[in-house]
Every structure is written in structure tokens, then in C-alpha cells.
Amino acid sequence: MMKYLNWIEYISRIFEKMVIFIVQVSVGVLILDLNIAVLFRIFKVQLVGTSEIALFLLAWITFLGASLSIKQGSMVAITVILERLKGHVSTSVQIIIQLFVLFFSCILFYYSFNWITAPNVQSTLSSALQIPMWIPYSIIPLSTLLTIIFCISNIVQLLKTESTTTVSDYQQSIEKEWGVE
């Protein structure tokens, strides 16, 4: 059993590193794209597709960043009550929260996958670049799949932590792992 749990965490870390790399590259390309668009507008030349590229990259960065925040434990949360809980109660509440996120992500994955595989989405092209719209739309099922993997990894991590761990201890352990002071 522990072999599978370690395998889940290993896969989760690989995906986490891939997502970080993709987000970093996407931010760089977005900055380059916007600077080129502004530069060409100064010379009164409009490049076709620069705003569309920026829009698609921003969507990808947002969705990948959201799934990454689940993995790193930095998602938006109100932790006033959780910080006062200790031991098994704190861990149980954190697991329940992760299960809610997991449940929502599974539903969103199912419906978004069905949506992008629908014939009308498959045949739709973007207005400027003329690429199939299922390509930029595919970020929704992809990010929810990553969120599912990260939630399972978080649940495994929570089950492995000591019973005296509080939310702040859990966040500190993640920050220590990432080198955040």
C-alpha cells in the first residue's frame, strides 16, 4: 500500500514541476507577445492574432496556476477555525476540504471533457489564428485532471502526517519544501 502512496506522490511532483515550467514559459511568451503587439502598434502596424494569443495564454496560466495552488496548499481559504483545531480533527477537516475539491474537480472534468469533444466545439475555429477552439479550451479538463491528481496527493500527504499537525504546521512544511521563508 505504501508503495502506491509513494507512487502517487512521485507522479504528483513530476506533474507539479511540469506545470511550473509550462506556466513560467507561458508567462514569458505572454510578456513577449504583449511587448511585440505594443511595439508594432507604435508604428501603426497591427499584427494578426497577438491579442488572441495573449487571451489564450492568460487562460492557460490562470487554470494551471489554480491547479498548482491546490498542490502547494496556497489556495484561497479562510483558516480562522482550522488554525484552532489540533490533531485528528484538524487533519479530518483538511481531508474533507480536499474531498470537496476532488468531488468538484471530478464533476468539472467530466462535463468539460464532454464539452470539448462535442462536434460543434471540434469544428469551431478561432477568429484570428484559425486554430481549432478545442486546443485553448482543453485547458479546462487538463487543469481539473491535474487538480484531481494534486488533491489525491494532498490527501495521501495528510494521512501520512502526524496526528498533532495543525494547518499552520502543514503550511509551514509546504513552505519549507519550497524554500519559502
Buried (B, 14 or more C-beta within 10 A) or exposed (E): EEEEBEEBBEEBEEBBEEBBEBBEEBBEBBEEBBEEBEEEEEEEEEBEBBBBBBBBBBBBBEBBBBBBBBBBBBBEEEEEEBEEBBEEEBBEBBBEBBEEBBEBBBEBBEEBBEBBEEEEBEEEEBEBBEBBBBEBBBBBBBBBBBBBBBBBBBBBBBEEBEEEBBBEBBBEBBBEEEEEE
